[in-house]
Amino acid sequence: MRTTLPPGAACPPRRARGSVLLYVRFGALDVRLGDRMAYLANGDQLAIPAGVEHSWRTPADSSADIVVVTAELPLTSTALEV
């Protein structure tokens, strides 16, 4: 999912059943991952493991265009015979 967040927008704390990948196309994002904080800016990405509490917000003076990719089930590879 791609979305644009206005300045000061926030995502409340949550735990995803699957992994989450955040990618910042432009702007800035403050991310809390468990008890750690990260600052993401243009081109940064962050992988959030399944079950880890996380939240994010944009700074009061900056919007952010982000892409959020979620995998609700574990990803597996399958070999196909031709």
TILO-491212 format. One record per residue: residue number from 1; x, y, z of N, C-alpha, C, O, CB in turn. Coordinates in Angstrom, 3 decimals. Glycine has a CB too. Layout:
N
R  num      n.xx      n.yy      n.zz     ca.xx     ca.yy     ca.zz      c.xx      c.yy      c.zz      o.xx      o.yy      o.zz     cb.xx     cb.yy     cb.zz
R  NUM         X         Y         Z         X         Y         Z         X         Y         Z         X         Y         Z         X         Y         Z
...
% end
This chain:
82
R  num      n.xx      n.yy      n.zz     ca.xx     ca.yy     ca.zz      c.xx      c.yy      c.zz      o.xx      o.yy      o.zz     cb.xx     cb.yy     cb.zz
R    1     0.833    -1.156     0.000     0.000     0.000     0.000     0.891     1.237     0.000     1.852     1.324     0.765    -0.955    -0.012     1.201
R    2     0.568     2.174    -0.852     1.292     3.443    -0.895     0.361     4.529    -0.384    -0.809     4.587    -0.762     1.801     3.769    -2.342
R    3     0.894     5.395     0.484     0.079     6.471     1.033     0.950     7.681     1.337     2.159     7.561     1.533    -0.658     6.006     2.299
R    4     0.315     8.848     1.374     0.997    10.076     1.770     0.449    10.503     3.118    -0.758    10.683     3.282     0.815    11.206     0.705
R    5     1.340    10.664     4.078     0.969    11.061     5.428     1.253    12.543     5.623     2.348    12.995     5.289     1.726    10.221     6.475
R    6     0.305    13.319     6.152     0.537    14.736     6.396     1.445    14.948     7.609     1.667    14.011     8.376    -0.794    15.460     6.600
R    7     1.967    16.146     7.794     2.788    16.426     8.983     2.025    16.085    10.265     0.846    16.408    10.400     3.222    17.912     9.004
R    8     2.709    15.431    11.197     2.121    15.084    12.482     1.209    13.866    12.489     0.626    13.545    13.525     1.370    16.226    12.976
R    9     1.072    13.181    11.360     0.216    11.983    11.303     0.868    10.858    12.101     2.093    10.780    12.190    -0.029    11.535     9.823
R   10     0.036     9.982    12.685     0.577     8.903    13.510    -0.182     7.604    13.294    -1.380     7.601    13.012     0.534     9.289    14.982
R   11     0.534     6.514    13.431    -0.031     5.161    13.422     0.078     4.663    14.860     1.182     4.607    15.401     0.724     4.188    12.390
R   12    -1.032     4.302    15.489    -0.954     3.837    16.879    -0.182     2.520    16.982    -0.040     1.800    15.994    -2.366     3.664    17.464
R   13     0.316     2.210    18.181     1.047     0.946    18.371     0.198    -0.255    17.944    -1.003    -0.322    18.204     1.476     0.790    19.846
R   14     0.871    -1.195    17.282     0.199    -2.414    16.814     1.206    -3.532    16.678     2.416    -3.306    16.680    -0.519    -2.175    15.469
R   15     0.690    -4.743    16.562     1.510    -5.934    16.289     0.903    -6.604    15.068    -0.295    -6.887    15.042     1.563    -6.929    17.536
R   16     1.715    -6.855    14.068     1.232    -7.522    12.858     1.452    -9.021    12.979     2.440    -9.467    13.563     1.942    -6.969    11.597
R   17     0.529    -9.793    12.426     0.692   -11.262    12.427     1.831   -11.689    11.524     2.453   -12.727    11.750    -0.605   -11.951    11.981
R   18     2.107   -10.892    10.500     3.190   -11.198     9.569     4.219   -10.078     9.564     4.097    -9.109    10.314     2.640   -11.423     8.151
R   19     5.214   -10.212     8.731     6.255    -9.191     8.600     5.718    -7.955     7.905     4.779    -8.030     7.113     7.455    -9.742     7.832
R   20     6.331    -6.805     8.212     5.962    -5.532     7.600     7.235    -4.886     7.069     8.261    -4.887     7.749     5.228    -4.589     8.622
R   21     7.175    -4.339     5.867     8.287    -3.585     5.306     7.805    -2.162     5.075     6.811    -1.943     4.383     8.815    -4.233     3.977
R   22     8.516    -1.184     5.660     8.232     0.234     5.437     9.290     0.790     4.499    10.481     0.544     4.689     8.201     1.033     6.783
R   23     8.868     1.528     3.499     9.799     2.185     2.581     9.361     3.639     2.453     8.203     3.913     2.135     9.836     1.468     1.172
R   24    10.277     4.571     2.699     9.978     5.998     2.603    10.399     6.490     1.228    11.589     6.575     0.926    10.697     6.807     3.728
R   25     9.418     6.812     0.400     9.704     7.346    -0.940    10.252     8.766    -0.841    11.246     9.101    -1.485     8.431     7.326    -1.820
R   26     9.598     9.597    -0.031    10.134    10.916     0.283     9.545    11.377     1.606     8.490    10.909     2.033     9.824    11.938    -0.851
R   27    10.247    12.298     2.240     9.801    12.809     3.535    10.544    12.134     4.665    11.656    11.639     4.487     8.301    12.608     3.705
R   28     9.912    12.120     5.843    10.551    11.569     7.034     9.521    10.834     7.877     8.327    11.131     7.833    11.232    12.683     7.860
R   29    10.013     9.870     8.642     9.148     9.048     9.479     9.931     8.661    10.734    11.052     8.160    10.642     8.647     7.776     8.705
R   30     9.335     8.894    11.907     9.891     8.414    13.170     9.202     7.101    13.482     7.974     7.046    13.554     9.699     9.459    14.337
R   31     9.979     6.038    13.669     9.419     4.703    13.874     9.856     4.171    15.230    11.031     4.242    15.589     9.855     3.738    12.743
R   32     8.893     3.635    15.980     9.216     2.927    17.211     9.040     1.446    16.922     7.987     1.006    16.460     8.314     3.397    18.419
R   33    10.085     0.692    17.203    10.105    -0.750    16.955    10.484    -1.417    18.273    11.657    -1.447    18.643    11.114    -1.138    15.792
R   34     9.487    -1.954    18.982     9.753    -2.471    20.325    10.129    -1.308    21.221     9.365    -0.350    21.342    10.880    -3.548    20.311
R   35    11.293    -1.373    21.851    11.749    -0.273    22.707    12.807     0.592    22.020    13.487     1.376    22.682    12.307    -0.826    24.012
R   36    12.950     0.459    20.711    13.951     1.220    19.954    13.272     2.215    19.027    12.140     2.003    18.592    14.858     0.275    19.144
R   37    13.972     3.300    18.731    13.467     4.329    17.819    14.369     4.384    16.593    15.576     4.156    16.681    13.398     5.724    18.521
R   38    13.766     4.689    15.453    14.526     4.854    14.206    13.962     6.059    13.469    12.763     6.333    13.530    14.460     3.560    13.308
R   39    14.828     6.768    12.779    14.424     7.894    11.939    14.651     7.471    10.496    15.777     7.151    10.116    15.225     9.214    12.292
R   40    13.601     7.467     9.692    13.717     7.094     8.286    13.501     8.326     7.426    12.649     9.161     7.728    12.704     5.981     7.917
R   41    14.271     8.438     6.357    14.148     9.551     5.418    14.149     8.993     3.996    14.132     7.778     3.800    15.305    10.589     5.614
R   42    14.169     9.886     3.005    14.098     9.508     1.592    14.903     8.245     1.281    16.112     8.201     1.511    14.593    10.652     0.729
R   43    14.226     7.218     0.755    14.894     6.003     0.313    15.186     4.983     1.394    15.650     3.884     1.089    16.143     6.361    -0.333
R   44    14.926     5.318     2.655    15.184     4.356     3.740    14.075     3.313     3.799    12.939     3.560     3.395    15.303     5.084     5.103
R   45    14.435     2.152     4.309    13.451     1.091     4.505    13.726     0.401     5.824    14.842     0.439     6.342    13.480     0.074     3.337
R   46    12.692    -0.231     6.361    12.816    -0.929     7.635    11.931    -2.164     7.598    10.750    -2.077     7.264    12.434    -0.004     8.828
R   47    12.501    -3.313     7.940    11.743    -4.553     8.033    11.344    -4.756     9.493    12.182    -4.689    10.392    12.572    -5.772     7.495
R   48    10.053    -5.006     9.715     9.529    -5.219    11.060     9.089    -6.679    11.153     8.179    -7.097    10.437     8.337    -4.233    11.383
R   49     9.730    -7.461    12.033     9.364    -8.875    12.157     7.939    -9.052    12.682     7.416    -8.187    13.384    10.347    -9.592    13.082
R   50     7.331   -10.159    12.341     5.988   -10.483    12.820     5.946   -10.451    14.344     6.871   -10.909    15.014     5.545   -11.866    12.301
R   51     4.857    -9.903    14.879     4.643    -9.910    16.315     5.322    -8.821    17.107     5.061    -8.694    18.304     5.068   -11.169    16.835
R   52     6.190    -8.024    16.490     6.893    -6.965    17.210     6.008    -5.711    17.234     5.537    -5.255    16.192     8.283    -6.661    16.546
R   53     5.790    -5.164    18.430     4.982    -3.942    18.524     5.719    -2.792    17.854     6.920    -2.606    18.052     4.664    -3.595    20.006
R   54     4.978    -2.020    17.056     5.582    -0.900    16.333     4.560     0.207    16.133     3.351    -0.021    16.188     6.141    -1.362    14.975
R   55     5.066     1.399    15.903     4.230     2.547    15.563     5.096     3.518    14.780     6.322     3.402    14.783     3.619     3.228    16.847
R   56     4.469     4.469    14.112     5.240     5.483    13.409     4.464     6.775    13.345     3.243     6.804    13.499     5.608     5.014    12.005
R   57     5.212     7.861    13.110     4.594     9.170    12.944     5.490    10.035    12.078     6.700     9.823    11.997     4.335     9.844    14.313
R   58     4.880    11.001    11.442     5.653    11.975    10.686     5.982    13.131    11.622     5.195    13.441    12.517     4.873    12.469     9.415
R   59     7.135    13.775    11.429     7.450    14.952    12.233     6.407    16.055    11.995     5.722    16.058    10.972     8.872    15.470    11.901
R   60     6.297    16.970    12.930     5.295    18.042    12.844     5.492    18.933    11.621     4.549    19.575    11.160     5.339    18.893    14.098
R   61     6.722    18.972    11.094     7.005    19.878     9.974     7.263    19.148     8.648     7.763    19.757     7.702     8.203    20.736    10.310
R   62     6.928    17.852     8.567     7.248    17.102     7.355     6.180    16.051     7.050     5.728    15.333     7.942     8.616    16.433     7.494
R   63     5.789    15.972     5.788     4.914    14.886     5.360     5.797    13.728     4.896     7.020    13.857     4.847     3.935    15.351     4.217
R   64     5.180    12.604     4.559     5.949    11.460     4.072     5.101    10.670     3.085     3.910    10.459     3.311     6.409    10.554     5.249
R   65     5.710    10.242     2.006     5.086     9.334     1.057     5.738     7.984     1.314     6.941     7.818     1.110     5.261     9.815    -0.458
R   66     4.933     7.013     1.766     5.498     5.729     2.166     4.820     4.571     1.443     3.696     4.683     0.954     5.375     5.545     3.674
R   67     5.538     3.467     1.393     4.995     2.201     0.891     5.081     1.220     2.053     6.130     1.066     2.678     5.784     1.670    -0.396
R   68     3.949     0.551     2.334     3.889    -0.445     3.396     3.540    -1.782     2.749     2.509    -1.918     2.090     2.840    -0.049     4.505
R   69     4.409    -2.760     2.946     4.183    -4.102     2.406     4.042    -5.047     3.585     4.903    -5.087     4.464     5.351    -4.554     1.448
R   70     2.949    -5.810     3.604     2.749    -6.767     4.690     2.645    -8.176     4.128     2.119    -8.397     3.037     1.486    -6.417     5.504
R   71     3.154    -9.112     4.896     3.046   -10.536     4.551     2.370   -11.204     5.732     3.018   -11.502     6.736     4.465   -11.194     4.235
R   72     1.076   -11.442     5.619     0.320   -12.010     6.732     0.699   -13.455     7.043     0.547   -13.905     8.179    -1.148   -11.934     6.433
R   73     1.188   -14.178     6.048     1.603   -15.560     6.256     3.089   -15.670     6.001     3.642   -14.859     5.258     0.817   -16.526     5.341
R   74     3.749   -16.641     6.588     5.176   -16.811     6.313     5.408   -17.029     4.818     4.660   -17.753     4.161     5.749   -17.996     7.123
R   75     6.435   -16.404     4.304     6.768   -16.570     2.890     7.600   -17.827     2.726     8.533   -18.075     3.491     7.527   -15.330     2.339
R   76     7.252   -18.618     1.718     8.015   -19.823     1.424     8.326   -19.840    -0.059     7.631   -19.205    -0.852     7.242   -21.104     1.848
R   77     9.351   -20.553    -0.429     9.642   -20.678    -1.857     9.228   -22.071    -2.290     9.385   -23.044    -1.552    11.160   -20.414    -2.167
R   78     8.704   -22.147    -3.479     8.258   -23.425    -4.027     8.949   -23.645    -5.347     8.910   -22.778    -6.221     6.718   -23.468    -4.196
R   79     9.569   -24.769    -5.506    10.208   -25.098    -6.789     9.172   -25.751    -7.696     8.437   -26.646    -7.279    11.445   -26.044    -6.585
R   80     9.128   -25.298    -8.918     8.215   -25.883    -9.888     9.016   -26.675   -10.910    10.044   -26.208   -11.400     7.363   -24.791   -10.583
R   81     8.555   -27.850   -11.221     9.221   -28.629   -12.263     8.549   -28.349   -13.586     7.324   -28.278   -13.680     9.192   -30.143   -11.943
R   82     9.375   -28.191   -14.613     8.836   -27.916   -15.944     8.975   -29.142   -16.807     8.580   -29.123   -17.973     9.543   -26.719   -16.596
% end
